[in-house]
Amino acid sequence: MSANSQSAVTPRGHAITEYTIDALQRSVLFCDVLRQRGQEHYRHKAMTIPHVLGFDLEIILDARNFQRPVNFWLAHIEPFAGVAIDPLKRPFVVFDPRAGQGPGIGGFKADS
């Protein structure tokens, strides 16, 4: 094997160093993502009734406490600040079997 063909096969020292630094940086970033994901999981788990809705609500009935418990609850959605509620209009019920975790009816939860 000639010197030229051997240098083409063997990586140079700076390439190995750059690769090692890149691998370490990516490992640190990956571990940080896992840490953030774990913290978010425990914050979500610590909620009384965990949901991912973008508004406040008041739980009216929690069916987990019924004689025959089920995984449903009835909530009153609090209006956003500055939103006027017309008392002459009838309220409506949204039945979401995905428990608020899915993308919603229109593709986005806000559209639902």
N, C-alpha and C positions, 0 to 999 in steps of 0.2 A: 504494500500500500504506500502510495507516495504521500508526502507532507501535505499537498494541496487537498487530496481526497479525504485525508484524516481530519483536517480542520473543518471541512464541510459537514462531516458527520458529528463531530464533537462540538457541543454548544460552547460558546465563549463564556467566560466568567461573569461578565456583566449581564448577559442574557439570563443566566441562572439566578443571579441576584435580583434582577427585575421581576422574574417570575415568582420567586420566593416572597418578595415584598408584596406583589399583587395578590398572591394567594393568602397571605396573612391579613391584608387589608380586607379582602372579601370575606374571610372567616370572621373577622371582628364585626363587620357590617351584618353578616348573617346572624351572629349571636345576638346582636343588638335588636334585630327584627324579632327574633324568638323571645327576647326579654320583653319587648313592647307588647307582643301578642299575648304573652302570659299575664302581664299586668292588666291588659284589657279584659282577658277572660275572667280574672278574679274580681275586677270591678263589676263586670256584668253579673257574675254569679252572686255577688254580695247584695244586689238589689232585691227588694222585697218581692216584686213581680218584675222579672227582667223583660225588657222590651227594647226595641230599637226605633221606636217612634220618635218623630222630631217635634213633639209637642207634649205639654203636660196633660195629665189625666187624673181623674178621681175614680178609684175602684169602688163600684157599687156592690157587686157580688163577686166573691171568689169561690168558684165551684170546687176548689181543692179542699175546702173546709166542709163540704156537704156530707150528709150521712153516707152517700155513695160518691166519693170524690171523682171528679173528672178534671181534665186539663183545660178548663175554660174560665174566663172571667168576663164580667160585664163592667164597662167603664164609661164614665162621662168625660168626653174630651173637652178640655178647657179651651175657650177661644183665645186667639192671640191678642195681645194688647192693641186696642184701637178698633177691634172688630165688633160691629154691632150685631146682636142676635135679634132676629125678628120673632117675637113671641107668638105671632099668629101662624107661623109656619110649623108644620108637624116635624118632630124629630125623626131621625131615621137610624136604622141599625146596620152596621157593617159587620158581616160575618167573614172573618179572615182565617181560614183553616191553616194558613202558614204561620200564624201567630206573629205576624209583623216581620218575619224574616225574609220574605220573598221580595221580588221587584215591584209588585203591585199590579193593578188591573191594566193601567195604561203603559206599563213598562217601567214606571218610576213610582215609588211609594207616595210621593207628593201628588201625583195625578189621581190616585185612588181616593 
